[in-house]
Amino acid sequence: MEITLKDQELKALLEEVLLKIMKERRELFKEILEEVIEDIALSRAIEEGKKGDFVSRDKIMEILSE
């Protein structure tokens, strides 16, 4: 027996499953979402850092020792 789904049916089914997960496993979903947001922020910070001027290691050590 083969089951076939149209694109709209598959989309509706996936939406239903995601909503059910969000409701029943709210804390898990929250943790996953937080991780995704942190990863995005980190990648943006890295990209932004690549655009700026570099600071020598000596300068960093000088600031840290103050």
MDTraj code that builds the backbone (N, CA, C; nanometers):
import mdtraj as md
import numpy as np

residues = "MET GLU ILE THR LEU LYS ASP GLN GLU LEU LYS ALA LEU LEU GLU GLU VAL LEU LEU LYS ILE MET LYS GLU ARG ARG GLU LEU PHE LYS GLU ILE LEU GLU GLU VAL ILE GLU ASP ILE ALA LEU SER ARG ALA ILE GLU GLU GLY LYS LYS GLY ASP PHE VAL SER ARG ASP LYS ILE MET GLU ILE LEU SER GLU".split()
xyz = np.array([
    [0.0842, -0.1177, 0.0000],
    [0.0000, 0.0000, 0.0000],
    [0.0888, 0.1241, 0.0000],
    [0.0613, 0.2135, -0.0921],
    [0.1407, 0.3346, -0.1052],
    [0.0555, 0.4558, -0.0714],
    [0.1122, 0.5448, 0.0088],
    [0.0418, 0.6678, 0.0462],
    [0.1066, 0.7834, -0.0278],
    [0.0246, 0.8647, -0.0904],
    [0.0762, 0.9819, -0.1604],
    [0.0108, 1.1070, -0.1027],
    [0.0894, 1.2122, -0.0956],
    [0.0403, 1.3397, -0.0443],
    [0.0699, 1.4490, -0.1451],
    [-0.0246, 1.5364, -0.1602],
    [-0.0016, 1.6535, -0.2435],
    [0.0770, 1.7547, -0.1608],
    [0.1395, 1.8505, -0.2276],
    [0.2210, 1.9514, -0.1583],
    [0.1418, 2.0225, -0.0490],
    [0.0207, 2.0610, -0.0781],
    [-0.0615, 2.1329, 0.0200],
    [-0.0956, 2.0437, 0.1390],
    [-0.1223, 1.9178, 0.1129],
    [-0.1529, 1.8245, 0.2211],
    [-0.0302, 1.8033, 0.3100],
    [0.0855, 1.7903, 0.2480],
    [0.2088, 1.7723, 0.3227],
    [0.2377, 1.8967, 0.4063],
    [0.2198, 2.0132, 0.3481],
    [0.2429, 2.1379, 0.4198],
    [0.1496, 2.1480, 0.5404],
    [0.0229, 2.1172, 0.5211],
    [-0.0736, 2.1233, 0.6304],
    [-0.0380, 2.0245, 0.7413],
    [0.0060, 1.9067, 0.7035],
    [0.0448, 1.8047, 0.8002],
    [0.1676, 1.8487, 0.8799],
    [0.2665, 1.9044, 0.8121],
    [0.3860, 1.9539, 0.8804],
    [0.3520, 2.0677, 0.9757],
    [0.2652, 2.1581, 0.9334],
    [0.2232, 2.2674, 1.0210],
    [0.1552, 2.2136, 1.1455],
    [0.0703, 2.1148, 1.1281],
    [-0.0008, 2.0544, 1.2410],
    [0.0969, 1.9897, 1.3390],
    [0.1949, 1.9183, 1.2856],
    [0.2942, 1.8522, 1.3697],
    [0.3778, 1.9553, 1.4453],
    [0.4222, 2.0596, 1.3764],
    [0.5020, 2.1634, 1.4425],
    [0.4234, 2.2337, 1.5518],
    [0.2995, 2.2650, 1.5268],
    [0.2160, 2.3289, 1.6288],
    [0.1981, 2.2381, 1.7497],
    [0.1782, 2.1091, 1.7242],
    [0.1620, 2.0132, 1.8336],
    [0.2903, 2.0055, 1.9170],
    [0.4056, 2.0037, 1.8504],
    [0.5332, 2.0001, 1.9218],
    [0.5499, 2.1264, 2.0044],
    [0.5173, 2.2419, 1.9455],
    [0.5329, 2.3680, 2.0176],
    [0.4448, 2.3724, 2.1427],
    [0.3272, 2.3153, 2.1342],
    [0.2359, 2.3161, 2.2484],
    [0.2757, 2.2140, 2.3544],
    [0.3064, 2.0922, 2.3105],
    [0.3321, 1.9838, 2.4053],
    [0.4741, 1.9829, 2.4597],
    [0.5694, 2.0295, 2.3815],
    [0.7103, 2.0296, 2.4227],
    [0.7648, 2.1719, 2.4174],
    [0.6915, 2.2616, 2.4786],
    [0.7220, 2.4043, 2.4731],
    [0.8648, 2.4365, 2.5180],
    [0.9089, 2.3771, 2.6268],
    [1.0419, 2.4061, 2.6808],
    [1.1508, 2.3600, 2.5831],
    [1.1352, 2.2416, 2.5261],
    [1.2315, 2.1909, 2.4288],
    [1.2361, 2.2818, 2.3065],
    [1.1207, 2.3218, 2.2584],
    [1.1143, 2.4102, 2.1422],
    [1.1810, 2.5438, 2.1734],
    [1.1593, 2.5939, 2.2947],
    [1.2206, 2.7202, 2.3374],
    [1.3726, 2.7082, 2.3372],
    [1.4253, 2.5989, 2.3894],
    [1.5696, 2.5777, 2.3933],
    [1.6294, 2.5715, 2.2529],
    [1.5614, 2.5024, 2.1642],
    [1.6086, 2.4930, 2.0258],
    [1.6098, 2.6310, 1.9611],
    [1.5039, 2.7066, 1.9804],
    [1.4943, 2.8407, 1.9234],
    [1.6032, 2.9325, 1.9794],
    [1.6294, 2.9225, 2.1090],
    [1.7354, 3.0030, 2.1706],
    [1.8715, 2.9695, 2.1104],
    [1.8981, 2.8418, 2.0902],
    [2.0248, 2.7994, 2.0296],
    [2.0398, 2.8558, 1.8891],
    [1.9327, 2.8514, 1.8127],
    [1.9364, 2.9044, 1.6756],
    [1.9658, 3.0537, 1.6771],
    [1.8994, 3.1269, 1.7655],
    [1.9206, 3.2714, 1.7751],
    [2.0639, 3.3024, 1.8173],
    [2.1169, 3.2276, 1.9131],
    [2.2553, 3.2473, 1.9567],
    [2.3535, 3.2202, 1.8434],
    [2.3288, 3.1145, 1.7667],
    [2.4165, 3.0823, 1.6541],
    [2.4145, 3.1923, 1.5487],
    [2.2968, 3.2450, 1.5203],
    [2.2849, 3.3544, 1.4236],
    [2.3594, 3.4774, 1.4734],
    [2.3408, 3.5111, 1.6003],
    [2.4085, 3.6280, 1.6572],
    [2.5601, 3.6097, 1.6543],
    [2.6081, 3.4906, 1.6864],
    [2.7513, 3.4644, 1.6841],
    [2.8074, 3.4772, 1.5430],
    [2.7376, 3.4216, 1.4451],
    [2.7875, 3.4305, 1.3074],
    [2.7884, 3.5747, 1.2587],
    [2.6879, 3.6529, 1.2986],
    [2.6868, 3.7951, 1.2619],
    [2.8004, 3.8702, 1.3296],
    [2.8285, 3.8380, 1.4545],
    [2.9389, 3.9029, 1.5263],
    [3.0727, 3.8685, 1.4611],
    [3.0890, 3.7451, 1.4198],
    [3.2123, 3.7046, 1.3525],
    [3.2279, 3.7801, 1.2216],
    [3.1207, 3.7875, 1.1434],
    [3.1266, 3.8605, 1.0168],
    [3.1566, 4.0079, 1.0395],
    [3.0953, 4.0664, 1.1411],
    [3.1199, 4.2070, 1.1721],
    [3.2647, 4.2265, 1.2161],
    [3.3165, 4.1328, 1.2919],
    [3.4543, 4.1412, 1.3375],
    [3.5549, 4.1341, 1.2242],
    [3.5215, 4.0626, 1.1184],
    [3.6106, 4.0523, 1.0029],
    [3.6230, 4.1855, 0.9291],
    [3.5250, 4.2732, 0.9450],
    [3.5243, 4.4013, 0.8748],
    [3.6077, 4.5075, 0.9454],
    [3.6293, 4.4887, 1.0749],
    [3.6960, 4.5907, 1.1558],
    [3.8469, 4.5822, 1.1497],
    [3.9106, 4.6762, 1.2177],
    [4.0554, 4.6777, 1.2283],
    [4.1002, 4.5731, 1.3296],
    [4.2125, 4.5120, 1.3017],
    [4.2660, 4.4117, 1.3912],
    [4.3516, 4.4784, 1.4982],
    [4.3504, 4.4197, 1.6154],
    [4.4289, 4.4705, 1.7273],
    [4.5384, 4.3688, 1.7561],
    [4.6567, 4.4179, 1.7846],
    [4.7680, 4.3269, 1.8103],
    [4.7473, 4.2525, 1.9419],
    [4.8114, 4.1377, 1.9517],
    [4.8041, 4.0581, 2.0741],
    [4.8618, 4.1371, 2.1913],
    [4.9697, 4.2086, 2.1660],
    [5.0324, 4.2882, 2.2719],
    [4.9362, 4.3924, 2.3278],
    [4.8604, 4.4558, 2.2413],
    [4.7638, 4.5580, 2.2851],
    [4.6550, 4.4940, 2.3718],
    [4.6085, 4.3777, 2.3323],
    [4.5055, 4.3071, 2.4105],
    [4.5608, 4.2701, 2.5477],
    [4.6819, 4.2153, 2.5511],
    [4.7419, 4.1772, 2.6786],
    [4.7650, 4.2992, 2.7678],
    [4.8007, 4.4124, 2.7067],
    [4.8200, 4.5360, 2.7809],
    [4.6890, 4.5802, 2.8474],
    [4.5796, 4.5728, 2.7733],
    [4.4481, 4.6119, 2.8271],
    [4.4052, 4.5156, 2.9378],
    [4.4277, 4.3874, 2.9188],
    [4.3878, 4.2882, 3.0188],
    [4.4672, 4.2989, 3.1486],
    [4.5896, 4.3455, 3.1392],
    [4.6722, 4.3535, 3.2583],
    [4.6453, 4.4789, 3.3422],
    [4.5657, 4.5697, 3.2911],
    [4.5350, 4.6942, 3.3639],
    [4.4425, 4.6701, 3.4806],
])
top = md.Topology()
chain = top.add_chain()
for i, resn in enumerate(residues, 1):
    res = top.add_residue(resn, chain, resSeq=i)
    for name in ("N", "CA", "C"):
        top.add_atom(name, md.element.get_by_symbol(name[0]), res)
traj = md.Trajectory(xyz[None], top)
